[in-house]
Amino acid sequence: MKRTLLLGYQWLTALSDAGTGIMLLLAPEFTLRMMGVQAPADAIVYISYIGAFVFSVGLACLYGVRLLTRRCEPVRLETVWLITAIARAMVAAYVASSVATLRLEPGWIGVALFDGACAVVQVVGVRKGWLRASCQ
């Protein structure tokens, strides 16, 4: 895969997760409204807690940007991709099952789709050696 495409993907995941995480930390109710979902008032503190997790995934992806642009260290970037893919796959599975069982409203399905798609891209990319090839 072309390095510019990988870099674009890395920036997309980094900015979306870091941005969403910060917004969930600082303005959870506003962020949920922007996402088209709601949470009970007593759950807002937990939404901010989730924001800290989402932000940490975004920071890991930003580290991936650095690995692609400064040193191009594919082994380290593969580690970032695998670890964040595990987190994304777990989030996607939980959210999708919670939407299916009506524990979360349908608006949450976008989270499951985005995280699930990213997890697939990252696992496939590591298995096919996209990162190693882009650093040569």
C-alpha positions in Angstrom: 0.0 0.0 0.0 1.2 3.5 -0.8 2.8 5.4 2.1 0.7 8.5 1.5 -2.5 6.4 1.8 -1.2 4.8 5.0 -0.3 8.2 6.4 -3.7 9.6 5.5 -5.4 6.6 7.3 -3.1 7.1 10.3 -4.0 10.8 10.5 -7.7 10.0 10.1 -7.8 7.5 13.0 -5.5 9.6 15.2 -7.5 12.8 14.8 -10.9 11.2 15.0 -10.1 9.3 18.2 -8.1 12.0 19.9 -10.7 14.6 19.0 -13.6 12.5 20.1 -11.8 11.5 23.3 -11.0 15.2 24.2 -14.6 16.2 23.5 -16.0 13.3 25.6 -13.7 14.4 28.4 -14.5 18.1 28.3 -18.0 18.3 26.9 -19.6 14.9 27.1 -23.2 16.0 26.7 -22.5 18.2 23.7 -20.4 15.4 22.1 -23.1 12.9 22.5 -25.6 15.3 20.9 -23.3 15.8 18.0 -23.1 12.0 17.6 -26.9 11.8 17.7 -27.1 9.8 20.9 -28.2 10.3 24.5 -27.1 9.1 27.8 -28.8 9.3 31.2 -27.6 12.3 33.2 -26.1 10.1 35.9 -24.0 8.3 33.2 -22.1 11.5 32.1 -19.2 10.9 34.4 -18.7 7.5 32.9 -18.9 8.9 29.4 -16.0 11.2 30.3 -14.1 8.2 31.6 -14.7 6.5 28.2 -13.4 9.7 26.7 -10.1 9.1 28.4 -9.8 5.7 26.8 -10.8 7.0 23.4 -8.2 9.8 23.7 -5.5 7.2 24.6 -6.3 5.3 21.4 -6.0 8.5 19.5 -2.6 9.3 21.1 -1.4 5.8 20.1 -2.5 6.5 16.6 -0.6 9.9 16.7 2.5 8.0 17.7 1.9 5.9 14.6 1.9 9.1 12.5 5.3 9.9 14.1 6.6 6.4 13.3 5.5 6.8 9.7 6.9 10.2 9.2 10.1 10.5 11.2 11.8 7.1 11.4 9.5 4.8 9.6 9.7 1.9 12.0 7.3 -0.8 10.7 7.7 -3.2 13.7 6.7 -0.5 16.2 3.9 0.7 13.9 2.6 -2.9 13.5 2.5 -3.1 17.3 0.4 0.1 17.5 -1.9 -1.3 14.8 -2.4 -4.6 16.5 -3.0 -3.1 20.0 -5.4 -0.5 18.7 -7.1 -3.1 16.5 -7.8 -5.3 19.6 -9.3 -2.3 21.4 -11.4 -1.3 18.3 -12.6 -4.9 17.8 -13.7 -5.2 21.4 -15.5 -1.8 21.2 -17.2 -2.7 17.9 -18.4 -6.1 19.3 -19.7 -4.6 22.5 -21.5 -1.7 20.8 -23.0 -3.8 18.0 -24.3 -6.4 20.5 -25.6 -3.6 22.8 -27.5 -2.0 19.9 -28.8 -5.4 18.8 -30.1 -6.1 22.3 -31.5 -2.5 22.6 -29.2 -1.6 25.5 -27.8 1.2 23.4 -29.8 3.3 20.9 -29.3 2.7 17.2 -27.3 5.9 16.8 -24.3 4.1 18.4 -24.0 1.8 15.4 -21.7 4.3 13.7 -19.1 3.7 16.5 -19.3 0.0 15.9 -19.0 0.3 12.2 -16.0 2.8 12.3 -14.1 0.8 14.9 -14.9 -2.5 13.3 -13.7 -1.3 9.9 -10.5 0.2 11.4 -9.8 -3.1 13.2 -10.2 -5.1 9.9 -8.0 -2.6 8.0 -5.3 -2.8 10.6 -5.3 -6.6 11.0 -5.3 -7.1 7.2 -2.6 -4.5 6.8 -0.3 -6.1 9.3 -0.8 -9.6 7.8 -0.2 -8.4 4.3 2.9 -6.4 5.3 1.6 -3.0 4.2 3.6 -1.2 6.9 6.9 -2.9 6.1 6.5 -2.3 2.4 5.8 1.4 2.9 9.0 1.9 4.8 11.3 0.4 2.2 
